[in-house]
Amino acid sequence: MTEHLAATGAPVHAIELDASLARRLQHLTQQFPNVFIVAGDVLLTNIAQIAGRRRARIYGNLPYYITSPILHHLFTYADLIDEMHIVIQEEVAERLTAQPGSKSYGYLSVATQLYARPELVLRIPREAFSPPPEVGSALVTLRFPGERAKLSDVDESKFLDFVKLCFAQKRKTLVNNLRSIAPPGVARAALEQLSLRPDARAEQLSPALLAALCRQFETRPRG
């Protein structure tokens, strides 16, 4: 993948934690002067520093066991990124792209769609890898920006904490999940303001509706 990207002539910064793989990548720098090897942990890598004044496109096969932390780290640089093209576990790909009302829709769906517009491009069979993994894989494209472009008045950190709370126990209603920040009466009144049923669940609400609900709680007394 690094070689194909290098052949475009654009600057390519290959981030690799495994020292032996980083050494193997190093030989590409002799053929392609536009390739730069960043030996280190992507979770500790400053994407803005690497990109300099350029817009960034991210390509990668993400380690399945830390896909979510990597995504959250990259989302902190969302203003610098145009697109991401990543191979991840199929189940996680379905969660990123899930819509309200679907089984896979949850916190990760909302967090991803806050920053980007995800698309499940291709499902990849296990046999495509050597050795084959125990799970299916998928290629996902994320195009920036996402819903946050329409929600400029929302504090992202507070909003995501609120969403986590909303999805704390997926089968419970929002009124129950939000008991730690509001009595049931206050929660039901906030839902009513948005023409939502008192027994509404987080999985039924779009990111925009969750943001509107978050604003309701910011402006209402909690007593």
C-alpha positions as CSV (number, residue, x, y, z in Angstrom):
1,M,0.0,0.0,0.0
2,T,2.8,2.4,0.9
3,E,4.5,1.7,-2.5
4,H,1.2,2.4,-4.4
5,L,0.8,5.7,-2.5
6,A,4.4,6.7,-3.1
7,A,4.0,6.2,-6.9
8,T,1.5,9.1,-6.9
9,G,4.4,11.5,-6.2
10,A,2.6,13.0,-3.2
11,P,4.4,13.1,0.2
12,V,3.8,9.9,2.0
13,H,4.4,9.5,5.8
14,A,4.3,5.9,6.8
15,I,3.6,5.4,10.5
16,E,4.8,2.0,11.8
17,L,5.2,0.9,15.4
18,D,6.9,-2.5,14.6
19,A,10.6,-1.8,14.3
20,S,11.2,-4.7,11.8
21,L,8.4,-3.5,9.5
22,A,9.7,0.0,9.7
23,R,13.1,-1.2,8.6
24,R,11.5,-3.0,5.7
25,L,9.7,0.1,4.7
26,Q,12.9,2.1,4.8
27,H,14.1,0.6,1.5
28,L,11.2,2.5,-0.3
29,T,12.9,5.8,0.6
30,Q,15.7,5.0,-1.9
31,Q,13.3,4.5,-4.7
32,F,10.8,7.2,-3.6
33,P,12.3,10.4,-2.1
34,N,8.7,11.4,-1.2
35,V,8.4,8.6,1.3
36,F,9.1,9.3,5.0
37,I,9.1,6.6,7.6
38,V,7.7,7.6,11.1
39,A,8.8,4.9,13.5
40,G,6.4,5.1,16.4
41,D,2.9,4.6,17.8
42,V,0.1,6.3,15.8
43,L,-1.7,7.0,19.1
44,L,1.2,9.2,20.1
45,T,1.8,10.8,16.7
46,N,1.2,14.4,16.0
47,I,-0.6,14.4,12.7
48,A,-0.6,18.2,12.5
49,Q,3.2,18.3,12.8
50,I,3.5,15.6,10.1
51,A,1.1,17.3,7.7
52,G,2.7,20.7,8.1
53,R,0.6,23.2,6.1
54,R,-0.9,20.5,3.9
55,R,-4.3,18.8,4.0
56,A,-4.1,15.1,4.9
57,R,-5.5,11.9,3.6
58,I,-5.2,8.9,5.8
59,Y,-4.8,5.3,4.5
60,G,-4.3,2.2,6.7
61,N,-5.0,-1.3,7.8
62,L,-5.9,-0.5,11.5
63,P,-5.1,-3.0,14.2
64,Y,-8.5,-4.4,15.0
65,Y,-8.0,-4.4,18.8
66,I,-7.3,-0.7,19.0
67,T,-9.4,0.6,16.1
68,S,-11.6,2.8,18.3
69,P,-8.7,4.6,20.1
70,I,-7.0,5.2,16.8
71,L,-10.1,6.7,15.3
72,H,-10.7,9.0,18.3
73,H,-7.0,10.1,18.1
74,L,-7.4,10.9,14.4
75,F,-10.6,12.7,15.0
76,T,-8.8,15.3,17.1
77,Y,-7.2,16.3,13.8
78,A,-10.4,16.4,11.9
79,D,-9.9,19.9,10.7
80,L,-6.8,18.9,8.8
81,I,-8.2,15.7,7.2
82,D,-10.0,15.5,3.9
83,E,-10.5,11.7,3.7
84,M,-9.7,8.5,5.5
85,H,-9.6,5.1,3.8
86,I,-9.2,2.3,6.4
87,V,-9.5,-1.5,6.5
88,I,-11.1,-2.5,9.8
89,Q,-13.1,-5.4,11.4
90,E,-16.4,-5.8,9.5
91,E,-18.4,-5.6,12.7
92,V,-16.8,-2.2,13.6
93,A,-17.3,-1.0,10.0
94,E,-21.0,-1.7,10.4
95,R,-21.1,0.3,13.6
96,L,-19.3,3.3,12.1
97,T,-21.8,3.5,9.2
98,A,-25.0,2.4,11.1
99,Q,-28.1,4.6,11.0
100,P,-30.6,5.4,13.8
101,G,-32.9,2.5,14.5
102,S,-30.5,-0.2,13.3
103,K,-29.0,-2.9,15.6
104,S,-25.4,-1.6,15.1
105,Y,-26.1,2.0,15.9
106,G,-24.5,3.3,19.1
107,Y,-21.9,5.6,20.6
108,L,-19.2,4.9,18.0
109,S,-21.7,5.5,15.2
110,V,-22.5,9.0,16.6
111,A,-18.9,9.9,17.4
112,T,-17.8,8.9,13.9
113,Q,-20.6,10.7,12.2
114,L,-20.0,13.8,14.2
115,Y,-16.6,14.2,12.5
116,A,-17.1,12.4,9.2
117,R,-19.4,10.9,6.6
118,P,-18.6,7.2,6.7
119,E,-19.2,4.7,3.8
120,L,-18.7,1.0,3.9
121,V,-17.1,0.6,0.5
122,L,-16.1,-3.1,0.4
123,R,-16.5,-6.2,2.5
124,I,-13.2,-8.3,2.4
125,P,-13.4,-12.1,2.9
126,R,-11.0,-13.7,5.4
127,E,-9.3,-15.6,2.6
128,A,-8.0,-12.3,1.2
129,F,-5.4,-12.2,4.0
130,S,-2.5,-14.5,4.9
131,P,-2.9,-15.8,7.5
132,P,-6.7,-15.3,7.4
133,P,-8.1,-13.5,10.5
134,E,-10.8,-15.0,12.6
135,V,-13.2,-12.2,11.6
136,G,-14.4,-10.5,8.4
137,S,-13.0,-7.2,7.3
138,A,-14.2,-4.2,5.4
139,L,-12.9,-1.1,3.7
140,V,-14.4,2.1,5.0
141,T,-14.1,5.6,3.6
142,L,-14.7,8.6,5.8
143,R,-15.1,12.0,4.2
144,F,-14.8,15.1,6.3
145,P,-16.5,17.1,7.7
146,G,-19.4,15.3,9.3
147,E,-22.3,16.6,11.4
148,R,-20.1,19.0,13.4
149,A,-20.1,21.3,10.4
150,K,-23.8,21.9,11.2
151,L,-23.4,21.9,15.0
152,S,-20.9,24.7,15.5
153,D,-22.5,25.7,18.9
154,V,-21.9,22.2,20.4
155,D,-19.0,21.6,22.8
156,E,-17.7,18.3,21.3
157,S,-16.2,16.9,24.5
158,K,-19.4,17.5,26.5
159,F,-21.5,16.2,23.7
160,L,-19.6,13.0,23.4
161,D,-19.8,12.5,27.2
162,F,-23.5,13.1,26.9
163,V,-23.8,10.5,24.1
164,K,-21.9,7.9,26.2
165,L,-24.4,8.4,28.9
166,C,-27.4,8.1,26.5
167,F,-26.1,4.8,25.3
168,A,-24.8,3.6,28.7
169,Q,-27.4,0.8,28.7
170,K,-28.8,0.5,25.2
171,R,-32.0,-1.2,26.1
172,K,-33.0,1.4,28.7
173,T,-34.9,4.6,27.8
174,L,-33.2,7.9,27.7
175,V,-35.1,8.9,30.8
176,N,-33.5,6.1,32.7
177,N,-30.0,6.5,31.3
178,L,-30.0,10.2,32.1
179,R,-31.0,9.9,35.7
180,S,-27.5,10.8,36.9
181,I,-27.9,14.3,35.4
182,A,-31.6,14.9,35.5
183,P,-34.7,13.7,37.4
184,P,-37.2,11.8,35.2
185,G,-39.6,14.7,35.0
186,V,-36.9,17.0,33.6
187,A,-35.8,14.4,31.1
188,R,-39.3,13.8,29.9
189,A,-39.9,17.6,29.5
190,A,-36.7,17.9,27.5
191,L,-37.8,15.1,25.2
192,E,-41.2,16.7,24.8
193,Q,-39.6,19.9,23.7
194,L,-38.2,18.0,20.7
195,S,-41.4,16.1,20.0
196,L,-39.9,12.9,21.2
197,R,-41.8,10.1,23.1
198,P,-41.1,9.8,26.8
199,D,-39.9,6.2,26.3
200,A,-37.5,7.2,23.5
201,R,-34.1,5.3,23.4
202,A,-30.8,6.7,22.2
203,E,-30.6,4.3,19.3
204,Q,-33.6,6.0,17.7
205,L,-32.0,9.5,17.6
206,S,-29.8,10.9,14.9
207,P,-26.6,12.8,15.9
208,A,-28.4,16.1,15.2
209,L,-31.3,15.1,17.5
210,L,-28.9,14.0,20.3
211,A,-27.1,17.3,20.0
212,A,-30.4,19.1,20.3
213,L,-31.2,17.0,23.4
214,C,-27.8,17.8,24.8
215,R,-28.6,21.5,24.4
216,Q,-31.9,21.0,26.3
217,F,-30.1,19.7,29.3
218,E,-27.5,22.5,29.2
219,T,-30.3,25.2,29.4
220,R,-32.5,23.5,31.9
221,P,-32.1,23.5,35.7
222,R,-31.3,20.1,37.1
223,G,-33.3,20.3,40.2
